[in-house]
Amino acid sequence: MTTFKYNKNKEITMIHIGSDHAGYKLKEEIKKYLTEKNYEFEDLTPKFNEKDDYPDAAQKVAEQVLNKKSKGILICGTGIGMSIAANKVPGIRAALCSSKKAAELAKKHNNSNILVLSGWLDKADNVEEIIETWLKTEYERQRHEKRLEKIRVIEQKFSKNI
């Protein structure tokens, strides 16, 4: 897996990014930012299609995040649909974040592996701060690990019943 280093030897893996039609414009702005900051990413929804649906993009990104142990960024109109769809995939912890603080806590407390943003409500300059905070914040294991284990148990229980 390709990785690269930034800030005091912290490593970040590939970022997989995707959007539906409503998040496409913001996704294109995010790609410019990621390129400018030298982050390695792959756009899994590279062409605009007004019929793109958020569950499709969510599944594509979630699968790559799990298979390649990468990070993901998803964008739809409100971010809510992407969050719901991505979180149906066992092992995914997609967090809809509209502030730096939310992004920080999503990573510190929940070890989120997909950041979800709103194409309608978030602005590019604010999103850059949110992304940077989310990418650079580290998970604080300790007391949070038992909570994530409880989530894994829920995923196992209900994935058997579907």
N, C-alpha and C positions, 0 to 999 in steps of 0.2 A: 504494500500500500504506500502511496506517495504521501509524504508528510513534509512539512517545512517548519522552520523555527522562527519564533518572534519573541521578543521580550523575555530575557532571562531564562532561556531554554524551555519555555513552555511550548508544547507542540499542539498543532491543530491538524486534523486530518482533512481530507477532501470535504467540501461543502456541496451537497446536492440541493438544487433549488427548483421550485416549480410553482406554477400559478394556474388559475383558471382565467377566463376572459376578463373578469373584473379586476384581477390583480396583475394583469400583464404589464400595464404601463409602469407601475411601481417596481415590478420585478426587473424591468429593463434598467431602471435607475439604480437598483441595488447591484445589478451586474457591473455597471460602470464603477460603482464604489468598490466592489470586491476586486475588480481588476486594478484599480488605482492603488489599493492597499496590498496588492500581490497575493491575495488569497486564491488558492486553487479551488475552482468550482466547476460543476457540470450542470448545465441547464437542461432539465428533463422535459421542459415544455417550450422549446425554442421558437415556435411559430405561433403567431396570433391566430386564434380561431374562436369566433364568437359563440361557437357551440361547445367549447371546452367546459367541462364540469369539474367542480372541485374534488369529488371523490376519486376521479381518475388521477389527477395530479398528486393528491394525498397518498394514494396507494403507490404510485411510482417512486416518490421520494422516500416514503416509509420503508419500502423494500430495500432500496439502496442503503439507507441508513443502517438497517439491520445487517444486511449482507456484507457491507464494506466497512462497518463500524465507523461511519462518517457522521457528520452533522448535517442537518437539513434546515432549509428555510422555505416556508410555504406562504403564499399570498392569495387571498380571494377577496371578495368585496368587503365583508365585515371581519373576516378571519375566523368566524364562528364555525362555518361549514367545514373548513379545512381542519380545524381543531377536532371537531367531532369525528370526521372521517379518519384522520390519521391515528387518533387514539383508539380506534377499533382494532388496530394491528397490535397484537401482543408484543410487549417490549418497547413500544413507542410511548414517549412522554412528550407530547406536543403541547407547547404553552403559548397561548395568545398573549402577547405582551405589547402594551401601548406606552410603556415608560421604561426608562433605564432601571429604575428600582424593581419593577416587575420582572425585567429580564435577569437582573442580578439574583433575585430570590428564586426565580424559576430554575436557575442553574445551581445555586448554593443549596437549596432545600430539596428540590425535586429532581435534580440531575437531568433536566430536560434535554432531549436529543434532537428536537425539532422546534425551531422558533417560528411562530405563526404571526403574520402581520395583516393589517387591513389595507387593501388597495383604495378604499373609499375614505377612510378616516385618518390614516397615517400620512405624514408628509416626508419626503425624501430626506431632508436634513435631520429630522427627529429620528427617523429610521436608522440612519447611520450610527447615531449614538446608541440606540437600542441594540443593534447588531454587534457593535464593538464590545459593549458591556457583556452581552450574552456569550460571545466567543471567548472572551478573556477571563470570565469568572469561573472559578473552580468549584466543584461539588464538595460540600462539607459533609463527609460521611457520618460519623458519630451517630447522633440521635435520629438522623433522617433515614439511615439505612433500614431500620426496622419498619419504617412506614413504606418504603419502596418494596420491601419484601411482602408486606400486606397487599400491596397493589398487585404484585406478581401472583399471589395466591388467588385473588379475585379473578385475574385474567385466566388462570388455569381452570378455575371452577366453571366459569361461564363459557369458555371456548369449547368445553366438552359438551355443553348443552345446546349448542347451535346446530 
